[in-house]
């Protein structure tokens, strides 16, 4: 899937001038606002905010911002490629006129068709780093808890042995 997106991004760059007009929603101000929200809202606002908010506990604000930026970049590129593919399909194969409702539907379908798999397959180094750090910190905390429990068991066993030998368990306070 990623080679497809890279190829699509190259085609997008070559045809940016032609596609630029199609990527800007047309219609009344309300229709333009609605289509902009549908086409770009999830990629720029919703998914990045969700990824940043669900980062592991202890992730810094800067790391969360980086995760949001990473997700926004992935989503926006996938959306551009998908919308461009929908426009290309509509104009080249189906000979649809610019600005028509059918072309807009194909544009939206292309956006969703490419966006979902791209989000699943795209590499996320900042997100992965945050989860790896959280896992390492959790493992270290678990190791410390295990060491503490082992020490407490050893101390309890030593106390039992000292009491059995008739010695005061308070002797341990001088050595522990």
N, C-alpha and C positions, 0 to 999 in steps of 0.2 A: 504494500500500500504506500509506503514512504517513497519509493521510486516514482510512483504515479503522481504523488503530490509534488515532487521535485520537477517532474516533467511538466506538470500543470503550471507550476510557478514560472517556469521558463516561458511557456506559451503566454501566460498572463503578462509577463514583462514585455514580450514582443508585441502584444496587441493592446497594451495599456490605453493608448489613445482612443481606440475604437470602443473598448469595453468600459472605459471611464464613464461615458455617457449612459450606458446601460446599468451600471452599478449604482447610479444615483436614482433613487425612487422618483417616479413621476406621479402627477395627479394633484389633487387639492392639498393644501397644507396638512390637513388631518390624515389623508391617505399617505402622504410622504412620511409623516411622523410615525404612523403605524407600521409601514413597511421598513423604515429604518430600525424601529424597535425590534421587529421580527428578525430582520437580517443580521443586525449587528449587536443588539442588546445582550443576548446570551454569550456571545464571543468576547465582548469587551467588559461586561459588568457581572453577569450572573455566575458563569462558571469560574472566572478568576476569583470572585468573592467567596464562592463555596470552597474552592481549593485552599485558599488562604485561611479561611475559618476552620477548616477541618484538619489543618496541619497538626502534627503531634503536639501535645502539651509541652511547654518549655521552648517552643520555636520562637525565635526573636521576631520583633516587628519587621526588621529589615529582611529577614529570611522569608517571612510571610509575604512581604511586598514583592520579593523576587519570585516567589511561587506564583503569585497573582499575575505578574508580568509574563512569566513563562507560559502560563495557561492562556493569557490573552493573545500572545503571539501565535501559539499553536492554533487557537480557535479562529483568529482573524485570517491567518494564511489558508487554513482549510476552507474557511468560508469563501474567501476570494477565489480559490481554485474551484470549489463546487459551484458557486454562482456563475463563474465564467464558463464552466462546462455546461451548465443548464442553458445559458444564453447561446453558447456555440451550437449546442444540439438544436435549439429552437430556430436559430437563424439559418444555419447551414443545411441541416437535414430536413427540417419541417417548413422552412421558408416563411417563418412567422415575422410579422412586421415589428419594428421597434416600438416599445412602449405599450404593447398590447397586454391584456390580462393573461393570455395563455403563456406568453413569454415570461411574465412575472412569476407564474406558477412553476414553470420549468426552472427558473432561476432559484426559487425557494426550494424546490425538490432537489436540485443539484447541491445546494448548500447543505441540506440535511443528509443527503446520501454520502457526501464526501466527509462531512464534519464528524459524524459519529465514529466511523472506523478510524479516522485520523486521530481523534482524541484518544482512542484506546491504544493505538500503536505508536504514537509519537514518544520520543525519548523525553524524559523530564529529569535532568540531572539535579536541579535544585530541590525538587520534591523528594526524589530518592535520597538525597543527602540528609534531608530533615528526618526522614523515617529511619535511616540507618543510624543517625546520631541518637535518636530516641531509643532505638533498640539497644545500642551499646550502653546508654545510661541506665536503662532498665535492667540489663544483665549485670552491670556493676552493682546496682542497688540490691539485686537478688543475691549476689555473691557476698555482699556485706552482711545481709540478713542471715545467710547461712552460717557465716563465720561467727556471728554473735550468738546464734542458737547453739552452735557447737561448743563455744566457750561456756555458755550457761550450763549445758549438760555436763561438761567436764568439771566445772566448779561444783555442781550438785553431787556428782559421783565422788569427788574428792572429799566433800563434806560428809557424805555417808561413810566413807572409809575412815576418816578421822574420828567420827563419832563412834564407829565400831571398835576402834582401837582405844577408846577411852580418852581421846584428846579433845581439846576444845576446838570447835569449828571456827572460833574467832581467830585462830592462828592464821587462817587464810587471809584475813584482812591485812595482815602485815606483809603478805607476799603478793597479793593480787592487785 
